[in-house]
């Protein structure tokens, strides 16, 4: 999980944006509606929020603020959250979130 999360934090670098923006990603809801999300579910939910926030950015300063908040969040995550086992479906969901986040970061960063 540490490697996947490190990828999430580092993924906001430059690069060529995809030809079209990736589709929004739906993160499955936790089975217990009133229970707080933990482990991988909490990480995916928070990453989805950062991705949505990034995709609302219209310029580089906004993208940089979201990137800084996401980096801070990642640095403050307890080791128990980072050590959670990630299944194949969760890894695919995280990958799709990161693809979308990167596209939105690149798009917003292109505008001063």
C-alpha positions as a Markdown table, in Angstrom:
| # | Residue | x | y | z |
|---|---|---|---|---|
| 1 | Unk | 0.0 | 0.0 | 0.0 |
| 2 | Unk | 2.8 | 2.4 | 0.8 |
| 3 | Unk | 4.0 | 2.1 | -2.8 |
| 4 | Unk | 0.6 | 2.8 | -4.2 |
| 5 | Unk | 0.1 | 5.7 | -2.0 |
| 6 | Unk | 3.5 | 7.1 | -2.7 |
| 7 | Unk | 2.6 | 6.8 | -6.4 |
| 8 | Unk | -0.6 | 8.8 | -5.6 |
| 9 | Unk | 1.4 | 11.6 | -4.0 |
| 10 | Unk | 4.1 | 11.7 | -6.6 |
| 11 | Unk | 1.7 | 11.3 | -9.5 |
| 12 | Unk | 0.9 | 15.0 | -9.7 |
| 13 | Unk | 4.1 | 15.7 | -11.7 |
| 14 | Unk | 4.2 | 16.9 | -15.2 |
| 15 | Unk | 3.7 | 14.9 | -18.3 |
| 16 | Unk | 1.4 | 14.9 | -21.3 |
| 17 | Unk | -2.3 | 14.9 | -20.4 |
| 18 | Unk | -4.4 | 12.1 | -22.0 |
| 19 | Unk | -6.3 | 13.0 | -25.2 |
| 20 | Unk | -9.6 | 13.1 | -23.2 |
| 21 | Unk | -10.2 | 13.3 | -19.5 |
| 22 | Unk | -10.7 | 10.0 | -17.8 |
| 23 | Unk | -14.2 | 9.3 | -16.6 |
| 24 | Unk | -15.1 | 10.1 | -13.0 |
| 25 | Unk | -14.5 | 7.2 | -10.7 |
| 26 | Unk | -17.1 | 5.9 | -8.3 |
| 27 | Unk | -15.8 | 4.7 | -5.0 |
| 28 | Unk | -18.0 | 2.0 | -3.5 |
| 29 | Unk | -19.7 | 3.0 | -0.3 |
| 30 | Unk | -18.9 | 1.3 | 2.9 |
| 31 | Unk | -21.4 | -1.5 | 4.0 |
| 32 | Unk | -22.1 | 0.2 | 7.3 |
| 33 | Unk | -23.5 | 3.5 | 6.3 |
| 34 | Unk | -23.0 | 5.2 | 9.7 |
| 35 | Unk | -19.6 | 3.7 | 10.4 |
| 36 | Unk | -16.5 | 5.8 | 9.7 |
| 37 | Unk | -14.5 | 4.5 | 6.8 |
| 38 | Unk | -11.2 | 2.9 | 7.7 |
| 39 | Unk | -8.2 | 1.4 | 5.9 |
| 40 | Unk | -8.3 | 1.2 | 2.1 |
| 41 | Unk | -11.9 | 2.4 | 2.0 |
| 42 | Unk | -11.0 | 5.7 | 3.8 |
| 43 | Unk | -8.0 | 6.2 | 1.6 |
| 44 | Unk | -10.0 | 5.7 | -1.6 |
| 45 | Unk | -12.7 | 8.0 | -0.4 |
| 46 | Unk | -10.3 | 10.8 | 0.5 |
| 47 | Unk | -8.4 | 10.3 | -2.8 |
| 48 | Unk | -11.7 | 10.6 | -4.6 |
| 49 | Unk | -12.4 | 13.9 | -2.8 |
| 50 | Unk | -9.0 | 15.3 | -3.8 |
| 51 | Unk | -9.5 | 14.2 | -7.4 |
| 52 | Unk | -12.9 | 15.9 | -7.6 |
| 53 | Unk | -11.4 | 19.0 | -6.0 |
| 54 | Unk | -8.5 | 19.0 | -8.5 |
| 55 | Unk | -10.9 | 18.6 | -11.4 |
| 56 | Unk | -12.7 | 21.8 | -10.3 |
| 57 | Unk | -9.5 | 23.8 | -10.5 |
| 58 | Unk | -9.3 | 26.3 | -13.3 |
| 59 | Unk | -5.6 | 27.4 | -12.8 |
| 60 | Unk | -2.2 | 26.4 | -11.5 |
| 61 | Unk | -2.5 | 28.1 | -8.1 |
| 62 | Unk | -5.6 | 26.1 | -7.4 |
| 63 | Unk | -4.0 | 22.8 | -8.6 |
| 64 | Unk | -0.9 | 23.6 | -6.4 |
| 65 | Unk | -3.1 | 24.1 | -3.3 |
| 66 | Unk | -4.9 | 20.8 | -3.8 |
| 67 | Unk | -1.6 | 19.0 | -4.4 |
| 68 | Unk | -0.2 | 20.5 | -1.2 |
| 69 | Unk | -3.2 | 19.5 | 0.8 |
| 70 | Unk | -3.1 | 16.0 | -0.6 |
| 71 | Unk | 0.6 | 15.7 | 0.1 |
| 72 | Unk | 0.1 | 16.9 | 3.7 |
| 73 | Unk | -2.8 | 14.4 | 4.2 |
| 74 | Unk | -0.6 | 11.6 | 2.9 |
| 75 | Unk | 2.3 | 12.5 | 5.2 |
| 76 | Unk | -0.1 | 12.5 | 8.2 |
| 77 | Unk | -1.7 | 9.1 | 7.5 |
| 78 | Unk | -1.1 | 6.7 | 10.3 |
| 79 | Unk | 1.1 | 3.7 | 9.4 |
| 80 | Unk | -1.8 | 1.4 | 10.1 |
| 81 | Unk | -3.8 | 3.0 | 7.3 |
| 82 | Unk | -0.8 | 2.8 | 4.9 |
| 83 | Unk | -0.2 | -0.9 | 5.7 |
| 84 | Unk | -3.7 | -2.0 | 4.8 |
| 85 | Unk | -3.9 | -4.8 | 2.2 |
| 86 | Unk | -5.0 | -3.6 | -1.2 |
| 87 | Unk | -7.0 | -5.9 | -3.4 |
| 88 | Unk | -7.0 | -5.9 | -7.2 |
| 89 | Unk | -10.3 | -4.0 | -7.5 |
| 90 | Unk | -9.1 | -1.3 | -5.0 |
| 91 | Unk | -5.8 | -1.0 | -6.9 |
| 92 | Unk | -7.7 | -0.5 | -10.1 |
| 93 | Unk | -9.9 | 2.1 | -8.5 |
| 94 | Unk | -6.9 | 4.0 | -7.1 |
| 95 | Unk | -5.2 | 3.9 | -10.5 |
| 96 | Unk | -8.3 | 5.3 | -12.2 |
| 97 | Unk | -8.5 | 8.1 | -9.6 |
| 98 | Unk | -4.8 | 8.9 | -10.2 |
| 99 | Unk | -5.3 | 9.0 | -14.0 |
| 100 | Unk | -8.2 | 11.4 | -13.6 |
| 101 | Unk | -6.3 | 13.5 | -11.0 |
| 102 | Unk | -3.2 | 13.7 | -13.2 |
| 103 | Unk | -5.3 | 14.8 | -16.2 |
| 104 | Unk | -7.0 | 17.5 | -14.2 |
| 105 | Unk | -3.7 | 18.6 | -12.6 |
| 106 | Unk | -2.1 | 18.9 | -16.1 |
| 107 | Unk | -5.1 | 20.8 | -17.5 |
| 108 | Unk | -5.2 | 23.3 | -14.6 |
| 109 | Unk | -1.4 | 23.7 | -14.5 |
| 110 | Unk | -1.4 | 24.8 | -18.1 |
| 111 | Unk | -3.4 | 27.9 | -17.1 |
| 112 | Unk | -1.5 | 30.5 | -15.2 |
